[in-house]
Amino acid sequence: MIQIECFTFNTFGVNTYVLYDETLEAVIVDAACYEPFEKQGLADFIQDSRLKIVRNTNTHSHIDHILGNQFILDKYGISPEYHKAGHPFVTEAKEIGLNFGYTLDAVPWATAYINDNDEIRFGHSVIKVLYTPGHADGSVCFYSEADGFVITGDVLFRDTIGRTDLPSGDLEKLMESIKTRLFTLPENTVVYPGHGPETTIGYEMANNPFIR
């Protein structure tokens, strides 16, 4: 069974998730730690829980979600993995970061891309990649059928949806992604978003005012 530990990092309040199971192999989703105390807090949890980091994945490559990728590479020797369509954001990350007050000495590129319907395996567990563009090119969600949860990045939040006014944002695509990739999941599926509190697919289907 997958265990989920959530950290909220940087001034954008990004949710960084550590997924692990009884084997203690672990996957990081959206390493967003920037400040030294954030990096230390994440590293302390990994060490205290005796976890072995085997994958570092990104739901998308906006600057606030990738701030900790170099730290993960330096600390654990694990390169980031993201969808190829999001790579242009990575190539411009240093410049974009400066606009928001973040100084990045290095921004690691993916050594492997993740694609729609890929299976990310760790220990005895597996999560499936769902390609969900609309908030940004390269946006993906990570779905565990066995454990009944989906990590949605900035695609779907409690009572709202991802913004579409940034480069490559597209409201029509976002609606299609939500309706065809997320709202087809079981209604009791727990949603762990990129910002803010968790919710469920069923709650959002019934209550989200932005879904048309």
MILUMKE-436096 format. One record per residue: residue number from 0; residue in one letter; z, y, x of N, C-alpha, C in turn. Coordinates in steps of 0.001 Angstrom, whole numbers, plus 500000, padded with zeros to 6 digits. Layout:
// residues N
[site NUM,"A",[Z,Y,X],[Z,Y,X],[Z,Y,X]];
...
This chain:
// residues 212
[site 0,"M",[500000,498805,500835],[500000,500000,500000],[500000,501253,500876]];
[site 1,"I",[499173,502213,500514],[499073,503436,501296],[500227,504376,500972]];
[site 2,"Q",[500863,504854,502019],[501874,505897,501905],[501217,507232,502250]];
[site 3,"I",[501647,508309,501594],[501050,509624,501811],[502136,510619,502163]];
[site 4,"E",[501961,511269,503290],[502847,512363,503686],[502029,513652,503706]];
[site 5,"C",[502536,514670,503038],[501810,515940,502940],[502539,517035,503707]];
[site 6,"F",[501783,517787,504496],[502271,518982,505176],[501435,520159,504689]];
[site 7,"T",[502051,521324,504582],[501304,522521,504215],[501293,523462,505415]];
[site 8,"F",[500082,523767,505907],[499933,524476,507168],[499100,525749,507028]];
[site 9,"N",[499311,526628,507947],[498618,527890,508208],[498734,528863,507038]];
[site 10,"T",[498213,530062,507238],[498400,531128,506258],[497619,530889,504970]];
[site 11,"F",[496697,529948,504978],[495955,529600,503775],[496657,528516,502953]];
[site 12,"G",[497746,527974,503468],[498484,526947,502742],[497689,525679,502520]];
[site 13,"V",[497062,525185,503564],[496255,523968,503461],[497153,522736,503478]];
[site 14,"N",[496868,521804,502594],[497572,520528,502585],[496924,519573,503585]];
[site 15,"T",[497694,519198,504581],[497285,518168,505531],[497959,516868,505122]];
[site 16,"Y",[497177,515802,505018],[497712,514518,504581],[497676,513498,505716]];
[site 17,"V",[498747,512738,505825],[498785,511594,506725],[498888,510346,505844]];
[site 18,"L",[497888,509492,505934],[497847,508253,505163],[498144,507087,506090]];
[site 19,"Y",[499008,506184,505663],[499332,505033,506501],[499802,503889,505624]];
[site 20,"D",[499775,502687,506185],[500258,501538,505427],[501242,500737,506269]];
[site 21,"E",[501522,499524,505837],[502572,498726,506477],[502247,498350,507919]];
[site 22,"T",[500979,498462,508318],[500614,498172,509709],[500944,499342,510628]];
[site 23,"L",[501223,500510,510033],[501502,501766,510727],[500262,502411,511337]];
[site 24,"E",[499075,501846,511050],[497862,502589,511375],[497729,503737,510381]];
[site 25,"A",[497221,504876,510865],[497235,506074,510038],[495947,506875,510179]];
[site 26,"V",[495632,507595,509109],[494484,508492,509057],[494989,509887,508702]];
[site 27,"I",[494506,510891,509403],[494810,512277,509073],[493657,512846,508259]];
[site 28,"V",[493983,513558,507197],[492983,514259,506403],[493272,515756,506489]];
[site 29,"D",[492315,516498,507016],[492390,517954,507144],[493548,518398,508038]];
[site 30,"A",[493371,518190,509315],[494361,518639,510297],[494308,520158,510383]];
[site 31,"A",[495194,520812,509659],[495142,522266,509510],[496223,522984,510301]];
[site 32,"C",[496985,522266,511109],[498076,522884,511857],[497530,523876,512882]];
[site 33,"Y",[498162,525029,512958],[497729,526074,513890],[498876,526559,514771]];
[site 34,"E",[499970,526951,514165],[501108,527446,514925],[501760,526294,515700]];
[site 35,"P",[502385,526593,516849],[503036,525534,517628],[504052,524733,516822]];
[site 36,"F",[504828,525386,515962],[505839,524654,515198],[505187,523733,514172]];
[site 37,"E",[503992,524083,513699],[503278,523204,512777],[502794,521954,513503]];
[site 38,"K",[502238,522150,514666],[501775,521014,515463],[502937,520105,515836]];
[site 39,"Q",[504059,520710,516204],[505227,519915,516577],[505771,519134,515393]];
[site 40,"G",[505787,519756,514225],[506272,519071,513038],[505433,517861,512693]];
[site 41,"L",[504125,517992,512799],[503233,516870,512536],[503427,515774,513574]];
[site 42,"A",[503487,516165,514844],[503664,515183,515908],[505005,514462,515800]];
[site 43,"D",[506051,515189,515423],[507370,514567,515269],[507352,513520,514163]];
[site 44,"F",[506694,513829,513043],[506622,512851,511957],[505877,511599,512408]];
[site 45,"I",[504768,511794,513106],[503980,510654,513580],[504796,509805,514538]];
[site 46,"Q",[505509,510455,515440],[506319,509710,516404],[507502,509027,515734]];
[site 47,"D",[508212,509742,514888],[509393,509174,514241],[509033,508009,513315]];
[site 48,"S",[507839,508070,512736],[507392,507006,511833],[506672,505884,512579]];
[site 49,"R",[506541,506051,513893],[505902,505054,514771],[504456,504765,514345]];
[site 50,"L",[503749,505818,513958],[502384,505655,513476],[501385,505665,514631]];
[site 51,"K",[500285,504977,514409],[499158,504998,515333],[497993,505671,514629]];
[site 52,"I",[497608,506851,515094],[496503,507575,514485],[495188,506918,514902]];
[site 53,"V",[494387,506511,513910],[493124,505850,514217],[491904,506636,513740]];
[site 54,"R",[492088,507582,512797],[490978,508403,512326],[491495,509816,512029]];
[site 55,"N",[490630,510801,512224],[490935,512183,511852],[489765,512691,511035]];
[site 56,"T",[489959,512866,509734],[488863,513178,508827],[489035,514559,508208]];
[site 57,"N",[487912,515156,507827],[487929,516453,507154],[487228,516358,505809]];
[site 58,"T",[487861,516930,504772],[487197,516988,503474],[486017,517944,503521]];
[site 59,"H",[486119,518981,504336],[485016,519906,504595],[485386,520702,505830]];
[site 60,"S",[484457,521503,506290],[484631,522112,507616],[484924,523608,507581]];
[site 61,"H",[485450,524116,506477],[485908,525509,506473],[487036,525675,507487]];
[site 62,"I",[487125,526856,508058],[488011,527094,509190],[489457,526704,508915]];
[site 63,"D",[489953,526965,507694],[491363,526700,507420],[491697,525217,507422]];
[site 64,"H",[490688,524364,507254],[490920,522927,507199],[490723,522220,508538]];
[site 65,"I",[490229,522921,509536],[489921,522266,510808],[490692,522855,511984]];
[site 66,"L",[491654,523719,511716],[492358,524419,512793],[493075,523476,513746]];
[site 67,"G",[493501,522305,513274],[494253,521387,514117],[493442,520297,514768]];
[site 68,"N",[492124,520327,514618],[491318,519227,515156],[491409,519113,516677]];
[site 69,"Q",[491455,520249,517380],[491565,520175,518833],[492921,519611,519244]];
[site 70,"F",[493962,519960,518512],[495280,519404,518797],[495291,517893,518647]];
[site 71,"I",[494675,517386,517584],[494629,515942,517366],[493834,515260,518472]];
[site 72,"L",[492754,515878,518904],[491964,515318,519999],[492765,515303,521293]];
[site 73,"D",[493444,516407,521591],[494222,516481,522826],[495409,515523,522806]];
[site 74,"K",[496079,515437,521676],[497320,514668,521580],[497074,513175,521443]];
[site 75,"Y",[496065,512796,520662],[495870,511384,520328],[494509,510829,520757]];
[site 76,"G",[493656,511690,521280],[492346,511225,521730],[491410,510864,520594]];
[site 77,"I",[491644,511443,519408],[490844,511111,518227],[489993,512318,517845]];
[site 78,"S",[488679,512136,517835],[487764,513211,517452],[487679,513322,515934]];
[site 79,"P",[487337,514503,515436],[487219,514666,513985],[485981,513964,513437]];
[site 80,"E",[486054,513646,512156],[484919,513088,511429],[484719,513926,510169]];
[site 81,"Y",[483500,514330,509941],[483179,515114,508749],[481730,514840,508374]];
[site 82,"H",[481319,515324,507202],[479947,515130,506752],[479019,516037,507555]];
[site 83,"K",[477855,515509,507893],[476919,516240,508745],[476543,517593,508165]];
[site 84,"A",[476484,517701,506838],[476080,518957,506201],[477075,520081,506463]];
[site 85,"G",[478295,519725,506862],[479302,520729,507157],[479322,521186,508603]];
[site 86,"H",[478458,520609,509439],[478498,520913,510869],[478243,522381,511187]];
[site 87,"P",[477366,523099,510470],[477177,524525,510800],[478462,525345,510754]];
[site 88,"F",[479395,524991,509879],[480671,525708,509841],[481455,525493,511138]];
[site 89,"V",[481323,524304,511712],[482041,523989,512945],[481460,524774,514116]];
[site 90,"T",[480147,524891,514167],[479520,525604,515279],[479892,527084,515282]];
[site 91,"E",[480253,527628,514121],[480609,529045,514010],[482113,529267,513891]];
[site 92,"A",[482889,528214,514075],[484319,528279,513767],[485079,529297,514608]];
[site 93,"K",[484763,529420,515874],[485489,530382,516712],[485333,531796,516177]];
[site 94,"E",[484092,532160,515852],[483826,533506,515360],[484468,533721,513986]];
[site 95,"I",[484345,532713,513120],[484950,532818,511790],[486464,532918,511907]];
[site 96,"G",[487037,532130,512797],[488483,532149,512985],[488995,533517,513368]];
[site 97,"L",[488295,534196,514256],[488720,535528,514682],[488772,536499,513516]];
[site 98,"N",[487882,536328,512561],[487868,537208,511389],[489142,537073,510559]];
[site 99,"F",[489808,535922,510690],[491032,535670,509924],[492280,535659,510812]];
[site 100,"G",[492135,536094,512054],[493273,536187,512946],[493620,534908,513682]];
[site 101,"Y",[492692,533952,513718],[492931,532692,514421],[492114,532669,515711]];
[site 102,"T",[492798,532449,516824],[492127,532330,518111],[492043,530862,518491]];
[site 103,"L",[490835,530368,518651],[490622,528963,518978],[489976,528862,520351]];
[site 104,"D",[490656,528176,521270],[490094,527979,522602],[488925,527005,522578]];
[site 105,"A",[489015,526025,521699],[487961,525014,521591],[487933,524484,520167]];
[site 106,"V",[486751,524081,519726],[486576,523478,518407],[485775,522186,518598]];
[site 107,"P",[486414,521035,518490],[485692,519788,518755],[484675,519463,517670]];
[site 108,"W",[483556,518942,518092],[482539,518475,517170],[482794,517002,516838]];
[site 109,"A",[482251,516574,515733],[482375,515171,515344],[481606,514284,516323]];
[site 110,"T",[482188,513158,516628],[481452,512136,517375],[480849,511111,516432]];
[site 111,"A",[481244,511186,515151],[480660,510337,514111],[480750,511098,512795]];
[site 112,"Y",[479700,511001,512009],[479690,511651,510703],[480102,510651,509619]];
[site 113,"I",[480687,511180,508552],[481000,510350,507397],[480013,510666,506295]];
[site 114,"N",[479640,509643,505543],[478596,509771,504544],[479077,509275,503192]];
[site 115,"D",[478346,509650,502163],[478666,509226,500812],[478778,507706,500735]];
[site 116,"N",[479832,507255,500095],[480117,505834,499866],[480550,505066,501110]];
[site 117,"D",[480746,505762,502233],[481348,505094,503393],[482745,504612,503041]];
[site 118,"E",[483191,503582,503732],[484561,503107,503606],[485307,503396,504904]];
[site 119,"I",[486388,504128,504787],[487235,504425,505944],[488390,503436,505932]];
[site 120,"R",[488420,502582,506924],[489398,501497,506968],[490466,501777,508015]];
[site 121,"F",[491691,501453,507671],[492808,501522,508613],[493843,500511,508154]];
[site 122,"G",[494388,499747,509112],[495335,498703,508751],[494751,497761,507721]];
[site 123,"H",[495486,497559,506621],[495013,496718,505527],[494364,497542,504409]];
[site 124,"S",[494118,498806,504660],[493733,499737,503600],[492317,500258,503773]];
[site 125,"V",[491802,500795,502671],[490462,501372,502683],[490421,502543,501703]];
[site 126,"I",[489758,503618,502095],[489473,504724,501190],[487965,504956,501211]];
[site 127,"K",[487432,505334,500071],[485989,505520,499916],[485636,506989,499955]];
[site 128,"V",[484524,507294,500610],[484033,508666,500709],[483141,508974,499513]];
[site 129,"L",[483445,510075,498831],[482621,510563,497727],[482046,511911,498133]];
[site 130,"Y",[480731,512027,498189],[480129,513308,498556],[480150,514239,497355]];
[site 131,"T",[480777,515409,497522],[481028,516312,496397],[480735,517757,496781]];
[site 132,"P",[479494,518120,497007],[479167,519503,497384],[479370,520458,496217]];
[site 133,"G",[479350,521725,496529],[479519,522765,495517],[480433,523861,496022]];
[site 134,"H",[481609,523471,496505],[482466,524452,497187],[481853,524809,498525]];
[site 135,"A",[481349,523789,499215],[480686,523989,500496],[479826,522771,500782]];
[site 136,"D",[478724,522990,501490],[477958,521845,501956],[478856,520974,502833]];
[site 137,"G",[478739,519689,502660],[479541,518766,503442],[480877,518408,502829]];
[site 138,"S",[481191,518931,501655],[482475,518604,501016],[482496,517145,500564]];
[site 139,"V",[483569,516459,500889],[483769,515090,500441],[485170,514932,499874]];
[site 140,"C",[485335,513911,499055],[486651,513499,498579],[486908,512083,499077]];
[site 141,"F",[488174,511701,499169],[488556,510383,499643],[489311,509652,498539]];
[site 142,"Y",[488761,508516,498104],[489281,507813,496929],[489829,506440,497303]];
[site 143,"S",[491044,506171,496856],[491635,504840,496987],[491727,504214,495606]];
[site 144,"E",[490865,503268,495331],[490917,502567,494050],[492184,501727,493951]];
[site 145,"A",[492549,501074,495038],[493702,500170,495022],[495002,500917,494755]];
[site 146,"D",[495122,502110,495305],[496366,502865,495172],[496275,504006,494167]];
[site 147,"G",[495120,504189,493563],[495003,505114,492441],[495157,506577,492769]];
[site 148,"F",[494529,507026,493856],[494581,508449,494183],[493256,508899,494777]];
[site 149,"V",[493040,510198,494731],[491872,510806,495357],[492299,512112,496016]];
[site 150,"I",[491855,512318,497246],[492097,513565,497967],[490847,514414,497794]];
[site 151,"T",[491000,515588,497185],[489834,516343,496725],[489479,517568,497553]];
[site 152,"G",[490210,517842,498628],[489879,519033,499400],[489889,520252,498500]];
[site 153,"D",[488829,521069,498605],[488753,522291,497792],[487774,522153,496632]];
[site 154,"V",[487581,520925,496161],[486695,520686,495022],[487445,520878,493707]];
[site 155,"L",[488604,520247,493596],[489369,520273,492348],[490841,520484,492654]];
[site 156,"F",[491452,521423,491914],[492879,521707,492032],[493539,521565,490664]];
[site 157,"R",[494852,521654,490639],[495544,521686,489354],[495180,522981,488622]];
[site 158,"D",[494585,522825,487464],[494227,523933,486571],[493124,524847,487091]];
[site 159,"T",[492446,524472,488156],[491358,525308,488639],[490391,524476,489476]];
[site 160,"I",[489381,525133,490026],[488361,524463,490827],[488141,525268,492099]];
[site 161,"G",[487364,524715,493019],[487074,525413,494257],[486204,526636,494033]];
[site 162,"R",[486386,527626,494875],[485571,528835,494786],[484154,528534,495244]];
[site 163,"T",[483204,529294,494740],[481803,529057,495072],[481115,530308,495599]];
[site 164,"D",[481894,531296,496018],[481319,532553,496489],[481223,532630,498012]];
[site 165,"L",[481487,531516,498681],[481361,531453,500133],[480014,530831,500499]];
[site 166,"P",[479575,530944,501750],[478285,530374,502140],[478142,528902,501728]];
[site 167,"S",[477024,528597,501125],[476630,527279,500600],[477374,526895,499329]];
[site 168,"G",[478222,527771,498803],[478859,527499,497525],[477852,527544,496392]];
[site 169,"D",[478039,526668,495398],[477098,526579,494281],[477850,526032,493079]];
[site 170,"L",[478045,526868,492062],[478837,526462,490907],[478222,525272,490180]];
[site 171,"E",[476926,525270,490030],[476266,524154,489334],[476488,522836,490067]];
[site 172,"K",[476360,522875,491386],[476612,521666,492175],[478072,521234,492065]];
[site 173,"L",[478977,522205,492084],[480391,521875,492004],[480713,521200,490685]];
[site 174,"M",[480188,521716,489590],[480421,521114,488287],[479870,519691,488234]];
[site 175,"E",[478695,519521,488806],[478102,518175,488834],[478963,517217,489649]];
[site 176,"S",[479456,517692,490785],[480314,516847,491622],[481573,516429,490875]];
[site 177,"I",[482202,517394,490209],[483440,517097,489489],[483186,516124,488342]];
[site 178,"K",[482140,516366,487598],[481890,515554,486409],[481393,514152,486741]];
[site 179,"T",[480555,514036,487779],[479937,512737,488059],[480679,511908,489090]];
[site 180,"R",[481457,512561,489960],[482144,511811,491018],[483645,511709,490796]];
[site 181,"L",[484243,512723,490145],[485692,512715,489952],[486088,512346,488532]];
[site 182,"F",[485430,512925,487541],[485820,512650,486152],[485345,511290,485669]];
[site 183,"T",[484688,510540,486532],[484348,509148,486240],[485412,508191,486783]];
[site 184,"L",[486401,508727,487490],[487509,507913,487985],[488510,507678,486853]];
[site 185,"P",[489370,506648,486958],[490387,506427,485924],[491250,507664,485720]];
[site 186,"E",[491624,507916,484471],[492343,509142,484147],[493718,509225,484809]];
[site 187,"N",[494302,508069,485141],[495618,508091,485784],[495534,508262,487297]];
[site 188,"T",[494328,508480,487822],[494162,508702,489255],[494879,509988,489668]];
[site 189,"V",[495759,509904,490648],[496478,511074,491151],[495548,511874,492054]];
[site 190,"V",[495525,513172,491837],[494691,514087,492620],[495566,514817,493631]];
[site 191,"Y",[495232,514659,494915],[495894,515404,495984],[494895,516445,496508]];
[site 192,"P",[495080,517715,496146],[494100,518748,496502],[494334,519336,497890]];
[site 193,"G",[493378,520159,498305],[493485,520811,499607],[494480,521945,499651]];
[site 194,"H",[494872,522454,498489],[495884,523506,498377],[496650,523254,497080]];
[site 195,"G",[497933,523553,497090],[498700,523488,495858],[499175,522099,495488]];
[site 196,"P",[499759,521975,494275],[500415,520731,493875],[499431,519661,493413]];
[site 197,"E",[499923,518446,493376],[499106,517334,492897],[498933,517404,491385]];
[site 198,"T",[497972,516652,490886],[497696,516581,489463],[497099,515212,489182]];
[site 199,"T",[496454,515034,488044],[495764,513779,487745],[494382,514090,487175]];
[site 200,"I",[493514,513129,487264],[492181,513290,486692],[492276,513526,485193]];
[site 201,"G",[493101,512763,484517],[493230,512912,483077],[493728,514282,482664]];
[site 202,"Y",[494703,514809,483407],[495223,516145,483091],[494119,517185,483229]];
[site 203,"E",[493351,517102,484311],[492307,518102,484534],[491189,517975,483506]];
[site 204,"M",[490864,516758,483107],[489837,516578,482086],[490255,517243,480769]];
[site 205,"A",[491536,517193,480489],[492031,517724,479213],[492389,519204,479270]];
[site 206,"N",[492746,519710,480446],[493369,521037,480508],[492701,522051,481427]];
[site 207,"N",[491863,521602,482352],[491328,522541,483326],[490385,523534,482637]];
[site 208,"P",[490721,524825,482627],[489919,525803,481872],[488588,526143,482503]];
[site 209,"F",[488378,525718,483738],[487145,526067,484444],[486064,525007,484298]];
[site 210,"I",[486408,523869,483721],[485423,522825,483537],[484665,523076,482262]];
[site 211,"R",[483393,523250,482362],[482600,523590,481178],[481614,522490,480860]];
